[in-house]
């Protein structure tokens, strides 16, 4: 998998992670990677990314959870909805911006809950 991250200065860094057998399930691919690229003055470098990608299909979903030693700090989601038959394909991509619509990209500052897991929410 190749995860492309952009910073506030317009620079790009690609995290290239080979998919290991233990990272694949019916829910998709889950991978982790230490943060190696400066992204923002608001978030330090001592962080870890947790990537989750849905299985290929009509809808594509990517979630990036950024964590530190205390737990989750930031969640970003990208979703490409199924193609609309009467419209041109619409791709939703608003990386690292807050959106209220659950079918669009979203960012949430989710604090530091003591139990990290799929149940972490804003």
N, C-alpha and C positions, 0 to 999 in steps of 0.2 A: 504494500500500500504506500502511496505517496500522499503526505499531508503537507499542503502549502500554507505557510503562515506569513502574514505581512505585518510590518510594524508601522508605527505612526510616521516614519520618515519615508515610506514607500518602498522600503527594502523587502526582499522576499527570501525566505529560507524554506527548503524542502526537507521534511523528515521522511526518510525512506526506511520503512519497516517491513522486512519479510514476514509474511503471515505464518505463524507457527501452528501446528495442529491443535494445541490446547486453547488457542484464541478464537476458534471457530465454533459456532453453535447455530441452531435454527434461528436464533434471534439476530445473528449477524457475526461481525468480527469485533472483538474487543482487544485493544492494544494500549500499552503505556510507554511513555518516553519522557526522560528528564528534559526540562526546558534548556535549550542550548543557544537560543537566539533572543536578543533584546527586542521586546515588543513595545512596551509602554513605560513611561516614567511612574505610573501608578501601581505597577505590579513588579515585584522583585524577580530575580533570576533563580532563586532557590525554590523552584516550582516543578511540578510534574504534570504532564498532560495525560489524560485518560480518554482515548478515542473509542467511539462506538459507531459502527457503520452497519446499516440494515442490509439484509440480503438483496441482491439485484432483483429488480421487478419494476412495476409501473411507477412506484413511489420510491424515492431515494431519501434516506435520512442519515445525517452525520451529526454526532454530538461530541463536543469537546468539553471536558470537565478539567479545569485547572485547579490543582490542589497544592497545598504546602504541608508541612508537618502537622498542622492542626486540623487539616481537613479541606473540604472544597471551598474555593474562593469565587470562582467564576464558571458559568456554564454558557456555552454558545451552541446553537443548533442551526443546521441548514436542512431544509426540506425542498425537494423538487416534487410537486404534486403530479398526479397522473395527467397525461396530455388531454386537453379538451378537444373534442371532435370538431367543434365549430370555430375554434380559435387557434392562433399560432401557439406553439409551445411556450409556456410561461415558466421561467426559472426564477426561483426565489433565492436571492443571495444577498444578505445584509450582514456580513460577518461583523461581529462585535458591536451590534447596535440593538437597542431595546425596541421590541415590537410587541404589541398587545395581542396580535392574532396568533393563535397556536399553529396555524398552518404556514406561517412565515418564519423566517429566522428570528431567533430571540437570544437575548443575553440576560442573564440574571446574576446579580451578586447574591450568593446564597449563604453568606456567613460561614460559620465554623461549627456545624453540628458535630456532636461527639461520635455519632455513628454514621460513617460514610457508607453509601450504598445507592442503589437505584431509587431509593425513596427520598433522597435529598431534594428539597424544593425551595422555592423562593418564599 
